[in-house]
Every structure is written in C-alpha cells, then in structure tokens.
Amino acid sequence: MTTGAVAAPRMVRGVRESIKAGRLISAAGYAMMAIVRRHILNALLGSNIELKKRSIYAALLLTFILCGCSGLKDAANQRDVTPTATPAQAEKHIIEVSPSDITPTATPNAEATEPPEKEITAPTKEQVLAAREQALAGMTEEQIDRLYTVIQGANGWWERQYLWNDIFDFLEDPNDPAWNYFDQTGQINGQWSYTGDEYDKDAISEIMEREGLSWTAFCEKYGTTETLSELIVNNEYDADDFIEILADIQNGVQNVDLKNDLQTLIDKTALARDTHDMHAADDLFKTLHDMDYYLLRYGPEDIGEDVIDTSFVSKYFGMLSIYD
C-alpha cells in the first residue's frame, strides 16, 4: 500500500474526531452557561457585594470560553462541508484572460540555453564516391592530379604537426614562432626547442599551466643559451603562396560546391595569416582533412588499412558544403 493510501483514511478519521470534539465542547459549554447563569442571578438578587463581583468575573470568563467553543464548532463544520457548486456555477467565478493581457516577466538570473549542436554524421562510401564524381566533373586529368597533390600534401603536413608536434598549443599564442609558417618562406624558426635536463615534459606542462605561460613565454622565462635553441626548418610555402595555388586550382573547377570549399580554404588561410587566430588555423586543418578523407579519398578504407588506429582518419568534421 502506498503512503498516500495510508494517509487518506487517517486524515478522514482526524476530521471526524475534530468535528465530534467540537460538538462535545459546544454542548458542555451550553450546560455550563445554564448553571453559571442561575448562580449569577441569585448573586445579583442578593445583598453580598463581594459575591456580585465574583459573579461578574465568572460571566466574563464564561463568555471567553463560549467564544472558543463556537470557533471550534465552526472550524469543525467547515471541514465537514462538501462543495455542491455545479460546473456551470463554478464557471461564473472564472476570469477569462487573453494572451494579449499577459505581460511577460523575466525570470531573475535566468540563463539563456544554447541550442544543441547538430550531430555530424560521416558520409558513407557510396556518398563519397557520388560526391567525388560530381565535384571532379569537367576537370582535366592534369587539374585533378594537381588538386590531389596539393590537398593531400597540405593535409599530411598539418596532420603530422597536429599529432606529433602539438602545433595548436603553440598557435594559441599569436606571437609564437610557429606562426612563421604562415608569414615567411625559406629558413625559418618554426618553434623553440628546449633541451634542459632539469625539466621533463610533464614538469614543463605543469609549470606552463600553473603560471599561465605559452610555450614561447616559458622558453623566454626559463630558457638559457645552453637549454634553448631555435628549430630551424625550410618552409617552402607561406600563406600567400598557398592562397595563390588554391586560387589557381579553383579556376579549373566546374562544380559549385567544390569551388565553395576551396574558397573556404582560401578564406581561413587569409584569416589565420592576418589575425594569428588559432581557431582559423584549426578550421583550415579540418577542411583539408574532410576534403582529403571524405571527398578525394575515403579515409576509413584508403588510409585505414595502413594505420593501427583508424579513429582519426574516420573522423568527419562536417566542413564540406557538398554534403549539405
């Protein structure tokens, strides 16, 4: 039996007992009133002044008692009343309010809820093959080969930098030498190389997090001529060169969606170059990834056979307009 089922009979018994008690108290009060009234009349008709005073006090006390009894009786009777109004009678007491009469009130400290993120589903192999046929339609073999070479080469470079060198950790700092990949060609300082024995990688990460330091700031604060050296690399293309190559490829594309996706690569490269915003570089990498593994190739099969962990090549970031 539920708690509600047990409580209901108890509540009914309680109401009945209260009503019964109220009636008993009321009856006793009226009997007491009759007795006291008889003594008061006898006292008032006599000549004893002290007895008259006591009788008046008793009358006042009796009045208070009777008021209390009457209140208990009324309360008990109210509990015993069953509503008898019909639905039609009840409707007379309903005030109709139109929506236009209601003034919305803001809830204090109410936080705006963000819409849920759209779930991204990777295209199937059949969808990739169909989209590829549409995207490459009207292009010459030479144009297609160049498109493959540039996109696969750029995606491979970014993937190595992401997986092996944590490049986006460096790009969070707009002044980090890693931005030289966008700004310069030839022999550049791609990033600092720290060779100090007193700090291992975990200890360096802990210091950077505790003090809020970027990699460049850490090297400037703790590096010395013995522990710090520039990582000199040969950078064949900077951002301007990459934009020029993409624009040239775009000129040979007939499919509108592929043109738009190449334009996204151009725009993100220019934005990263001009602002040193890590998020722009991240979008550039994701677009290259999707175009390589989910348009020009099908990553889960074409690349998945050569790697132990296929989770990354099977990831689709949803950056291509051709699947919208």
N, C-alpha and C positions, 0 to 999 in steps of 0.2 A: 504494500500500500504506500502511496506517495505521501510526502509531507503535507501537501495541500489537502488530500483526502482526510487526513487525521485532524488537521486544524479546523476544518469546516464544522464538524459536529461539536467540537469544543467551543467554538465561537457561538454557535446556536444555543448551547446549554448556558453559556455565560450570559447571553442576552436575556434568556428566560429567567435565570436566577436573579438578575438585576431587576427585572420587572416585578418579580414576586417580592423581592426585598423592599422595593419602593412602595408596593401596595401595603405590606405589613407595617412599614414605618408610618405610612399615612394613617392607617387605621388606629395604630397606637397613639398617634398624635391627637386624633379627634377625641379618643376616650380620655386622654389626659386633660384635654381642654375642658371637657364637661366637668371633670372633678374639680379642677382648679377654679373654674368659673363659679361653682357652687360655694367654695370656701371664700372666694373674693367677695361675693355678695353678702355672705354672713359677716365678714370682717367690716365691710363698708357700712352695714346697718348698725354695727355695734359702736361702742364709745372708746375703744382702745386705739389710740393714735399710732402707737408703735406697730400694732398689728395691721393697721391700714397701710403704713409704708411698706411693710414686708409684702403685703398683697399686691401693691402696685409693682414692686420689683419682680414678683413672680409672674405677673401678667406680661411684663416686657420680655422676660426670659422665654415665656411660652410663645410669644409672637415670633421670636427668632427661630425657635425650634420648628414651629409650624411652617415658616417660610422655607426652611431647609427641607422639610418633608415634601412640601409641594414641589420644590425644584427637582428632587429625586424622582417624584412620580412623573413629572413632565418629561424628564430625560428618559425614563423607562418607557413611557408611552411613545415617545418619538422613535425609539429603537424598534418598537413593535409595529410601526406603520409600514404598510406595503404600498408602493406607488400605484395609483389607479388611473393615471392620465393615459388617454389613448394616444396613438401616434399622431393623429390629427391635431389634438390639443397641444402635444409637445412641439409640433412644428411651428405653432404660433409664437413660441419663445425663441426660435432660431433666427438670428440676424444674418441675412444674406450679404456677403461681401464679394464684390467683383475683384478680379486680379488687378485692375487699374487703381483700386482704392488702397492697395497694399504698397507701402513704401519699403523697399528692401533696405535692410540694415546690415552693415559689415560686421562680421564676427571678429572680435579683437584677437590679434596675434594669429589670424588665420593664414596659413602658408599656402601659396599657390602650388597646386600639384602639377608636375610636369607630365606631359603626355608620354605614355610608354614608348620606348624605342621600337621602331619597326624591325621585326625579325628578318634577318637576311638569310636567304636560302641559296646555297651554291647551285649554279646551273648544272644540269645533268650533261653527260657526254653527248647525247643527241642534241641538246640545246646548243652546246658549244659548237658542234660541227655545223649546225644550221646557221648560227650567227656568223661563224667564220666565212662560210660561203657567201653570205650577204655582204660582209664587211670588205672582202677582197675582190668583189665583183668589179670588173672594168680596169683592174690594175695589171700592169705587165709583170712578167716573172722577175725582171730586174728590180722593179719597185717593191714587189713583195719580199724578195730576198733582203733588200736593204732595210725594210721595216722589221723583219725578223731579227736581223743582225743588231740593229740599234736597240730595240726594246729588250731583247734577251740579254744583251751585254750590259745595259743600264740596270736592269732588274737584278742580274747576278752580282753586280758591284754593290748595290745597295743592300742586298741580302747578306753578303759577307760582312759588310760594315755593321749591319744590324745584329747578326747572330754572333759574330766573333769580336767585334770592337766596341759594342755598345755605343754606336755613334750618336744616337738620340740623347743619351745622357750628356754628351758634350755639346750638342746643338741647343740644349736648353739655355746655355749661356751664349747670348748674342755676340760676345767678344771672344769666344773660344777659337783657337786656330783651326778647328775643323771646318769653320765657315770659309776658309781659304779654298776649299774645293769648289765653292760657288764663285769666288771672287778672282781667282788667279789661275794661271796656267804655268807649266814648266815645273821647276824645282820649288816646291812649297813646303812649309811646315804644316803638316796635316794635323798634328796634335803633339802635346808634350809626352815624353817618355820618362817615367820616373823609375829609377833603379836603386833607390835607397834600401838597404838591408834592414833598417830599423823598423820599417813598416811593411807588413804584408797586405795583401789586397783587402781582406776583411777589416783590418785595423784602419786602413785608409778610408774605406767606405763609412766606417763608424765615425771617424773624425769629420768627414765631409757632412754627414747627416747631423751630427751634434752641433757643428759650428755653422751649418747652412752654407757650405762652400761648394762652388762648382769645381770641376777638375782643374780648370785653369787657375782659379783662386787658390786651390790647395797647393798647386805647384809653385805659385808665386810666393806663398807664405812659408812653405816648408822646404821647398827645393833649394839646392845649392849647386855649385858648378860641378860637384862630384856626383850628385844624385840625379840631376836633371839634364835632359838633353832633348833637342828638337827631333821629332820624327820627320825626316826629310823624305818626301815622295815626289814622284813625277806625275803631275796632273795634266793629262792631255787635253781635256775639255773643261772649260768653266761654264757657268750658267748661260752666258751669251752664246757660246758655241753650241751648246745643247739645244737651245731655243731655235737657233738658225737651222740645225739639222732637222729638228722636228717639223718646222715650217716647210722645209723643202719636201719632206716626205708627205706632208699633208696636202701639198699641191697635186700629188698624183692619186689621191684617194677620191673615189666617186661616192662611197657610202656616207650618208649624212651622220649617222651615229659614230662611225669611226673618226670622221673629221672632228666631231664634238669631243670625243675622248682624247684625241691628240691635242686639241685646244686646251683641255683641262691640264694636260701635262705641261704645256707652254705657260699657262697662267700660274700654276703652282710653282714652277721653276722661277718665274719672274718675281712672284711674291716672296719666295724664300730669299732670293738674291737681294731684294730691296729692303726687306724688314728683318732679316735674320730671325724669322719666326719658326721655331721648331715644328709647329703644327702644319705649316705649309710644306715643309720638307717631308713630314710624315704622310701627308696626303699625296704628295708626288710619288713616294715609295709605294703606297698602297695601290695607286692607279697603275703603276708599272707592273706590280705583282699580278693584279687582276687581268691586265691585258696580256701578259705573258702566259699565265697558267689557266686562264679561262676564256681565251679567245684564240690566240695564235697556237697555243698548245693546250692539252688537257692534263693539268698537273698531276692529278691522282694516278694516272697511268703512265704518262710520258716521263715524268720525273720520279714518281713514287716507287718505280722498280729499282731505282738506283740509290735510294736512301732508306735508312732503317726506320726513322720516324717520319711518317707521311702527314702528320697533323698540320705542318706549316704549308706545304705545297697544296694541301687540300682546303686550305682556308680561303674563303672568298669574302672580300671586304665590301662588296656592293658598290664599287666605284664606276662601273661601266654603264653608259646610257643605253647601250644596245639591248640590254635586258629589261629596261624599264617598260 
